[in-house]
Amino acid sequence: MKKVLAILIALLVGAAAAAGGIFYFHMKAQPKVDAKSLMERLEESSELTVEKNFYTGIVRFEEGTIRFIDKNGFNMKYEAEIDAGFELENVNIEVNDDSVVVTVPEAKILSVSIDPDSLEFYDNQVSLIKTDRKEATKQALQAAQKDAEEHATGKGILEAANKRAEVIFKGILEG
């Protein structure tokens, strides 16, 4: 009985020593994190897009006041891609002895791209006084960009980008 007890104690001591050794070498093998190397990894890109939204919309363009004389207008259908994320130069990283703190600014709309091949014009109103169609289309495109941005913001693209950023930065720090 004493022999069995001695063997059992020896096995427990051996298992504890092995577990302690594995834990020690695992902790020793953890890479050191420093703010400079993290910032270098982030600065490789100036922006980080974390959320995309696609939208099809219609905007109305009108100019002039008197119908058939100087009032012109049209509806323009378009497709847009809206990107939300962060400018990485505004990310701040602090490394302490036992923690890494990454401060990320609030997400913002980084770009709104209107696909020129998607443009369709409807309900053209013409007048006796001709207008500059190029300028009218330019103004309609600006209105489309604003419309797409407002739609994406209303649908929560910035909130989704903020949540996704947390997951992404945790992944960068852990991986």
N, C-alpha and C positions, 0 to 999 in steps of 0.2 A: 504494500500500500504506500509506503514511504517512497519507494522507487517510482511509482506511477505519479505521485504528487510532485516529486522532484522533476520528472520529465515534463509534466504539465506546466510547472512554473518556468522551466527552461524554455519551453515552446512559447509561452506568453512573453517572456523577456525578449526572446529572439524576434517575435513578431512586432513587439513595440519598438525595438531598435531598428528593424527594417522599415517600419512605417515612419519613424522619426527621420531616418536617413533619406527616404524618398521625399518627404515633406521638405527637408532642408535643401536638397539638391534642386527640387522643383522651384522653391522660392528663390534660390540663388540664380537659377536659369532665367528668371523673369527679366525681360529687357528693361533697361533704365529709360525713363521717359524724361526728355528735357524739352523746354519750350522752344528752343531754337530749331531742333529737328522737326518738331510738329509744325512750326510756322513755315519752314522750308517746304514741307509737304503740301501745305495749304496754298502757299504763294505760287505754286506751279500753275495755278489757274486763277484768274482775277475774279471770276464769278462762279457760284455754285447754284445751278438750277436744280431744285428739288421737287418741283411740281409743275406739271403742264396741264393746260386746259385747251380744248378745241371748241370753237363756237361758230355757228352760222347765224348771221344777222342781216338785217335790212336797215339802211339809213335813208332818210329823206333829205334831199338838197333842194333849196329854193333860193331864188334871188329876184329882186325886182318887186314892184308893187302893183302894176296895172296889167291885168290879164290880157294877153294877145299883143300888148305893146312892148313891155319890157320884163314881164314875169316869165322866168324860166325855171324848170325844175325837173327832177327825176328821182326815182327810188333806185338804190343800188344794193344788190344782194352780194354778200361777201363771206368768205371763210377765213377764220383767224386762228392763230396759235398763240397762246398766252403763256409765258414762262415766269414763274415766281421763284425767288430764292434770295441769295445773299451776295454782297460784295465781300470777298474774303479779306480784304484789307481792314475791314471793320471787326473781324473776329479777334478776340483777345484770349491768350492762353497764359495761365499761371500754373507753375509746377511747384508744389510744396513737398515736404518730406514724404508725406503719405497720401497725397491726392493731386489730381490734375483738375483744374477748374477752367472750363472753356466757356467764355461769354460770347454769345452770338446775338447780333442785333435782330430786331423784328424783321420778318421777311417782307420783301417788297416786289412789285412787278418789275421784272428785269427787261422784258421785251414783249411787244405785241406785233406779230407779223401777219400782214394781210396777204393772202395768196393771190397774186395778180391774175392767175388763170381762172380763178373762181368768180371774178367780177361779172355780174349780170345787171343790165340796166332795164328798168321798167317805167311805164307811165311818164314818158318824156313829154314835157310841156315846152312848146316852142313859142317864140314871139317874133315880132317884126324886127326888133333890135337884137342882133346876134350877141351872144356872150362868148367868152373865152372858155371853151369846153375843157381845155387842159387845166385851167385854174379851178373850174367847177369840180372836176374829178379829183384834183388835189385836195380841195376842201372836204369833199365827200369821204376821201380816204382818211383824213384826219378825224372826221366825225366817227368813222367806223372804228378806228383805233381806240378812241375814247369810249365808244359804246361797248366794245369787246372787253376793255379793261374793267369798266363798271360792272358788266355782267359777271365776269370771273370773280371779282371782288365780292359781289353780292352772293355768289355761290360758295364762298368760303375758301378760295384758293390760298389766301394768305395764312389762314388758320391751319390748313392742311400742310402747308410748307413749314410752318413753325413746328408742328408735331413730327414731321418727317425729318427735320434737321436734327432733332434730339436723337433719333435712331441712327442717323448717319454719323454724327460726331461720336456717339458711343462706339459704333463699329470701327471708326478710325482709331480711337484710343485703345480699343481692345484687340484690334487686328493688326 
